[in-house]
Amino acid sequence: MKVSAGLSSVLLMAGVAALGAGCSHGADDDAGEDGAEIVAGASGAPKLCAAVRGNGHYIVTHFASLARIVEHYGVVDGIAGGSSGSLTAFVYDSVLSNPAVSRCGGAKRCDDAARAARVALALKSVEGYGLAVASSEEGVAIGNLVGVAAKLKQEVDARGIAALASTDAARAAAQLKEVLEIPEVRGLVNPEVFAMLRDTARLAYNVKEIHTSIATLGAFSVDDNRLFFRPGVLGWDSLALLFGRVADFYAGYGAADRDAQSAWLDACAEASVGKEWAEAAALPMPSGGTCGEAFGKLASDYRAAARAGGAPPRRLEETIGAPSALRKVVSTSVLEGEAVASYEQARAAYLSGEHASGDVPFDVSFDDVKFGYWGAAEDLAALAADGAGFGDLKTRKMTPLGDATWREILTASPAEPGLSRFVELPDGRISAGGWSDLAPTLVLKNLGCERVVYVTREGDESGFATKIAKHLGMTEAEWQKLYDLGDARSSYNVSLEEADAVWCTNWNSFGDLQQREMAADSWRAPLETREGFAGIRALAPYANTTPRTGKVGCTPGVSGGATYPR
């Protein structure tokens, strides 16, 4: 897995929401001050929920999958995820908060099928958003981070910075600073990296660490524990700002042309049902041109106005538990108790340069590693109560993180080790990234969801996640209780069993640059349906359903033979 494409897709994903931003300026008795849609009854038990497996740079697959689910089974009104799944939840929440997806013709409330068509089209558009703003500075960040990351690596290799650090640290630092100030990436570089380059006492050590951070960018490998302490090259505060700008647009805030975008959805949504983005974009607009061209103008016009206005994104300051049409929880792993002091000591040792290679001394008990969740207070109380009575280790490790702002959430959950060091939370605890609950069906069941669809890929649990957990003190017995698909009682297997349906993609079979191919695979993925899904009222039959895929990671009890990481 490579984050170069990963971040490209993560930011590109955030762009999909932009198309859903259109909303009417007309009176709306279900809209908030700035047009946010609050669907009546949304605070009740969700009827259809999506448990989304985080997947880093393959996030485009989330939107293709959700679009197809929404088209066939209606709008998802509950969601859970971590890592890149937190970004998916943020974007999806913003789409649903927009009156344009619920009001047809500017005023009339859409019926279920029409609303689903509008939401689905918003989700599909991820494939076209980056192109729409490609000529802007933000467009480079959103659509060309693959090239940016590759250029960083090529530049540091061409200049021989790693070797130069051993003989002339000052020159190596100057060369590295030039690389990090290329226009395509300068605004996204983590300020901690520049601070390390100013630290003359440990310059050679710092240059090598920064070089390693660039060379392993998005590799999602855990050779040692240094990635827990090493600053990531890209800053998540800056990345969150980009997500927030996009979210403002598709929630209908600020410079969004609500009338124009509402008209775009009126013209294109229902005709796009059953079509992937490329086909939907080619549909003719009654006013002339295509749906793709009209969307491109809406997106680029908004971007220009938003940059010119310079107002900070409002969506980032809203909380995850604010009233909306969507119930949601977002997860991350959390260090508590003695693990906090242990991490602080280990980070000080890392920064001192005393441990130039291999593991940094870091003694932590897995008992002090919790699985944290952000959400509305009543939702977190439901998770803690475990009313469904699962009692598995994952559920027992639950800890509430409160009703935080999206800014706090998006600078922590997707900031996985390797992309970022661990992140200090406002309450003094420490986020270790959103790898902890990649099969979040159980939390949705505890929220009272009537039916849960698990959006995932075939395969055993992520080796990246299990290796991190091992470095944080997880024993082999704890691995078996959490992740072993060969153990019917493991949290992973129980999570599969409790899903009413599994959207079983194959996204891991594609390369980083095959974004269109992996989106197409996710659009057509088999849906493994269980007894609990049988009574759902479908808007339209989905042909590729089966009671059993027989695939590892999708069908309970089917194991790929994964073992405790060594």
N, C-alpha and C positions, 0 to 999 in steps of 0.2 A: 504494500500500500504506500502510496506516495502523496504527501500533502500538497505538492505543487498543484496537481490537478485537484486535490481535495479542497484546498481553499478556493480555487477557481470555482468549483461547483458549489461550495458552501455559499460564497457570495452571489454566484449566479442564482442559486436557489432563493436567496432572499429577494432577488429581483422578481421572481414570479409573482409575488404578492402585489407588486405594483399594478398589474393590470386589473386587479380586483378593487382598485381604489376608487373607481368611479362611483359617485353617488349623486342623488338628485339634490338640488337646492330647494326643492319644494318642501312644504310642511310635512313633518313625519312624526306622528305621535309616539313612535317606538324608537326614535333616534335621540342621542344625547346632544350636548352642546355643539359638537363639531361633526355631527352626523353618525356617531357610533351606534350601531344597531344592537339593541337589547331585545332578544326574542322572548316573548312571554313564555313563562314556564321553564326557562333555561336553567333555573336553579334547582329543578327537580332531578330525579334520577335520569342520567343519560340513557338514551335508547340504543345508540350505536356508537361504540368507542373504538379507537385505533391505538394499539400498543406499537410504538415505532422503535425498531432497533436502530441505534445510532450507527452510522457507517462512514463518518468522515467525508472524504472527497466524493463518495458515491451518492450524495444526498439527492441528486436529481432523480434517483429511483424512488425516493419517498413520494415525490409529487406525481410521478406517473402512476404509481400504485394507488395513492389516495384518490386521484382523479377518476380512475376506473371504478374504485369501490363506491365513490359518491354517485357516479352516473348510474350504477346498477342498484344500489341499496339505500340511497339517500344521504343527506348531509350528516357527516360524523359530528356528534355533539359532545364527545369526550375524547381526550388524547393524553398520552403519557409518553415520555421519552427522555433521553439524556444524551450527552455529547452532541453530535450534530442533530439529534432528535429534538434538542431544545430549540434550535433554530427553526426546525420544521414546525414545532408547536407555536412559536412566535409568529411566523408568517401565516400559518393557518388561522390563528386567533385573529390576526389583523384582517384577513379576508372576510371572516364571518362577522366582524364588527362593522363592516361596511354596508350601509343601506342599499347600495347598488346591487348586491347579490340577493337581496330579499324583496326589492321593489322593482316590479316590471313596468316599463313605460313611464318611469319617473315617480309613480305614486301608488299604483295598485300592488298589493302584496302578491308575490309570486306564489303559485301552487308548488307542491313539493318537487315535482319533476322539473319545473322551470328554475327553481332555486338551485337544485342540484346541478343543472346544466351550467349555471353561471359560476358556481363555486368550482366545478370541475374545469371549466375553461381557464379560470384564474390559475389553477394548479398546473395545468399543462404548459402554460406560457413560459415556464422556466427556461425552456430551450431557446426562446427567442429574445429574452430580455437583454442578455449581454450584447447581442448584436445591435439592439436598438440604441444603446448608449456607448457604443464602442469608441466613438471619437472623443469622448470626454475623459477627463482625468479619472473620474470614478469608474468609467467604463473599462479603462485599462485594468483597474484593480479587480473589477467584477469579472470581466471576461478574459483576461490574459494573464492571470497569476501563474498559469502553467509555464508560460514563456518567461515570466519574471523570475520564478524560482530557478528555472534552467539557466537563465542568464547569470544569476548570482553564483551558482555552482561553477559555471564555465569561467567566470571572471576570477574567482578565488583560485581555481586550479591553474588558469593561465598565468597568473601572477606568482604562483608558487608560494602562497602566503604561509601555508603550514610549515614548510621548510625554512622560510625566511624568518619566522618567529624565533627560531633557535639561534640565529646568527645576528639579526638586526631587528629587535622587537619594535623599535620606534618606526622604522620604515615599514614593517609589516602592518603595524597599526594604521599608519597613514594610507597604505594601499587598501586596507580593509574598509576604512572610512570612506574612501572614494567609491568603492563598490556599493556600499550601503546608501550612498547618496545619489544613485542613479534615479532619474525622475520617476520611473515606473514604481519604485518601491519606497522612496524616502519617507513619504507620509505615513507609511504603515510600519516602519521599523520601531521595535520596542526601545523606548528611551533607556532602559537598563543596559542595553547593548552599547550605546554611545557612552554611558557612564563607565562601563568597563574599559573602554578604549582611552578614557582619560585617567585611568588608574595606573600611573607610571610605575608604582612599586611592584605590581604584579602583571606587567604588560605582556610579557611572553606567554605566561599562563593564560591570561584572558583572551589573547588572540587565538590561541589553540582551541580554547573552549568555544569561542564564537565560530571559528572555522568548523568545528565539529557540529555545531548547531545548524550551520548552513548545509554541510555535507550530508547530514542525516535528516534534513527537513522532510517530515512526513513519512519517514521510513517505518514508523510504528514498530520499532524493534526495541527490545529491553535487554541489551547486552550487560548493562550494569545499572546501578541506581542513580547515576549522575544526572540523568534526564529529569529526576525529581527536583533538582536544585538549579540546573542550567537554564538561564533565561532563553526563551524562544526568540528567534530573530524578529518575528512579526508581533506587534502589540495588539492584544485583544481589546484594549480600550478603543483603539482606532478601528478595528474590525467591527466592533459593536456599533460604533457610530455609523458605519455604512449600512449595517442591517437596519438601524433605526431610521435612517433617511428613507430607505425603501419602504419600511413598514408604515411610516407616516403617509406616504403616497397612497399605499393601497388600503389604508384605513380611512382615507379621505381627509387627511389633515393638511394644513398649510397650503401649499401652492397647487394641490391637486385640482384639475379641472373636472369637477364632479359631473357636470352636465354632459360633457363630451364622453367621459368614460362610461357613464350610465347608458348613453346612446350606443356606445360600442358594444356593450354587453347585450343590449336589446337586439342589435343587428346580428350578432355572431354566436351567442351562446347556444341557443337551441339547435341551430344548424350544425354546430360542432360536435354534437353528441355522437359518440362512437368513433370519433376521429382523433388521432394523435395530433400533436401540435403542428407538425409540418402540413398535414391536410387541413387542419382548422385555419392555419394562417393563410392558406391559398383560397379560402372561401371569398366570394365577391361581396363587397359592401353595397347596399342599395344606393348609396351616395357616390359610388365610384371607388375604384381601387379594391384592395383586398383587406381582410380582417387583420392580417399580419402587418400590412403597411400602416393601417390606422392605429394599431397598437404601438408600433414603433414610434409614431409621431407623438402619441400620448406620453409614452415613457420618456422620450428625449426632451420634449417640452417641459415636463415636470422637472427633470434633472437640472435643466438649465435654470429654471426659476428657483428651485431649492438652493442651488449653489449660490445664485446671485443674492438671495435673501439672507443666507447665512444663519438662519434660526436653528437652534439645536433641536434634534428630534424629540418630539413629545412622547412618542410611544415608548422610548427607553425609560422614561420616568414613571410610566404607569406600572402598576403591580400585576403580578400574575393572577391574583385573586380578585381583581376588579370585576364588577358585574359585566358579563358578556354572554354571547350565545354559546360559549364553549366552556366546559369544565376541563381543567387541565392540571397536571402535576409534572414537574421536571425534576430529574434526579442528578446527583453527583455523589462521588465518594467523599467522605469527610474524616479528617483526623480530629479526635477529641481527647480529653484527659491528658495523660502523660505523653501521648504521641505528639502533642503540639510542642511541648518543650523539647522533646527529642528531635523533632524536625528543625526547630530553630537552632539548636546546637549543631546539627549536621549541616545546615545551610551555612552557618558561620564557618565551619571547618572547610566546606567547599570553597567559599569565597576567599579563604586565607591562602589557597593554593598549596596547602600542605599535602593534599592527596591528588597528585597530578594525573593519576590513571586508576582504573578499577573502581570498585565500590567505595563510597564515602561511608565511614562508620555511622550507622543509623539503626538504632535498636528500637523497634516498635512492636507492640503486641497487637495481633489482629483483633483482639477484643476492643481496642481503641480505634479501630477503623469501622466506621458506620456507613450505612447507605442512606444518604440524606435526600429529602424531597422538599421542594418549594411548592406552595399552593395556597389556596384560601384556607383560613383557620379551620373551618368545619371539615374540609376535605382532609387536612392533615390529621385531624382528630380521628377521622374514620380510618385512616391508614394505621394509626397507632393502636386503635382498638382491635384491628384484625377481626372484624365482625364475621367474616367468612370462615374464620377458624383455620387458616392455613398452617400456622405455627412452624413454617419452614425457617431455615437459617436466614435466608434473604429477608423475609418479613420481620424476623426478630431483630435484625440489625438496623431496622428503620429508625431514623431520627428526623424530627421536623426542622426545617430551615426557615420557616415563616413565609409571610406574604411579601416577598421581596420585589424590588423593581426588576424589570427586564434587563436593565443595564447590569445590575449585579449578577443576574443569572447568566447572561451571555458572555460575561468576562470570566466565568468560572467553569460551568459545565462543559462547553466545547473546548476549553483550554486543556487538552489532554497532555500528559507527559510526552515530551518530544516536540510538542508545539509550544509548550509553556512550562515553566516551573510550577510547583504547587502554588495555589492562590489563597492569600489570607482573606477570610470572610469578615464582615463587620463585627460579628459577635465574638471574634477571637479564635474561632475554629478555622480549619484549613481545608480547602477543597483540593482533592487529588484528581479531579476530572470525572467525566460522566460515564466511565466504563462499567460502573458497578451494577446497574440493572439494565441489561440490554434486551431483556424479555419482560417488559413491564405490564404483563397481563394481570398479575395478582393485585397490584395497586388499583387498577381499574375495576376489578371485581369488588374490591373493598369500598370503592366509591359508589357501588350499586349499579354499575352499567348492566343493562339488560343483555347486550351481546357485545363481545369483544373480538375484533379482528386483529390478529398479530401480523404486522408487516415485517418480514424478515427475509433471510436468504438461507439456502440449504447449507448445512455444515455444522460441525461441532462448535462449542463456544470459542470465542476469539482467543487465540493464543496470546495476543497482546494484553488483554484484560487479565487473564489468569497469571501471566508472568508478573504483571504489576502487583497483583494481589499476593503472590508469593514473596516478592520483595518487601511487602508490607506485613509479612509475618503469617500469611495463610499456610496452615499445615495441610498435609495430604488428606487427612480426615475431613478438614473443612472444605477443601476442594471437592471432595466427593459429595458432601452435603449441598454444595452450591451449584456445581457445574457439570457433574458427571452424568451424561445421558444414559449411561449403563446402569445407573441407580434410579429406580422408579420413584424414590422419595426425594431425589435432589430437587433443589429449587428450580433449576432449568427444566427438568422433565415435568414437574408439577405446573410450571408456567405454560408449557405446551399443552398439557391436558386441559387446563382451565380455559384456554382460548376456545371460543365458539367457532372460529374459522382461522385459518392461517394462509396469508397471501405469501406464497412460497417462491420468491424470486431466485435468480442465480447470479446476483450482481458481482460476486467475487470471481466470476469466470472472465471478466473483461479487464482490459488494460485502462490506465488512467485517461487516455485520450479518446476512449470509445464511449463518450457520454451519450451519444444518440443511440448506440447499440444497447447500452445497459438500460436506457429509458424504455426502449422498445421491448426489451425482455420483461421489464417490470410491468409494462402496460398489458402484456399478454400472459402474465404469470398464472400458474394453476392456483386455484383456491380450494384448499382442503377444508371441507365443511363438516361440522360435527352435529350431534343431535340438537344442541341448543340453538343452532342456526336455522333449523328446518322451518320454523314458523315465521321467519322474517318476510315482510312484504316487499318484494323486489319491484323497483320501478321498471326494470327490464331484465329478462333472464341473462345470466352470465354463462356462456357455454363451457368455459374451461374450469368446471368444478369437478371435484372428486372427493369421495369419502376418505381416501387415503393416497397420499403421494408416495409414501414409502421412503421419503427423503430424510436424511439426517438433519436435525434442527427444525423440521416441520412436522414430522409424525412422532408422537410420543413413543418412547421405548426403542427407537431406532438410533443406534450409536455408531459413530464413525471410528471408535476405538481410541479417542483422545485419552491421554494420561496426565497425571500431575506433572507440571513443568519441572524439568531438571536443570 
